Amino acid sequence: MPEMRFVITWPDGQEESCYSPSLIIRDFFTEGESYPVVDFVDRSRKALTIASDRVEAKFGFACSSANDQLARIESAAAAFLSDTDARVRCNSFIL
């Protein structure tokens, strides 16, 4: 199963490399685009859930790394939820 990383920038300028066990991330994000924090978290949740489900279908167990990544995204996003103008930028995909 092809895995990938997607590099993002949080509203405070912090860059983070995020993990996905599937290329599905490219169906939810576009390189160079920015997303409102709530939308970014929602898209991440959907994409990483699909990715984990694909791992489970293939190997018989969910992907703990995808679930951990989603938890990190949700935790980091919490700091920005009160700012409705805050956006997360998807910088690049790394295969």
Secondary structure, DSSP 8 states (H G I E B T S, - for coil): ---EEEEEE-TTS-EEEEEESSTTHHHH--TT-EEEHHHHHHHHHHHHHHHHHHHHHHHSS--HHHHHHHHHHHHHHGGGTT-TT-EEEEEEEE-
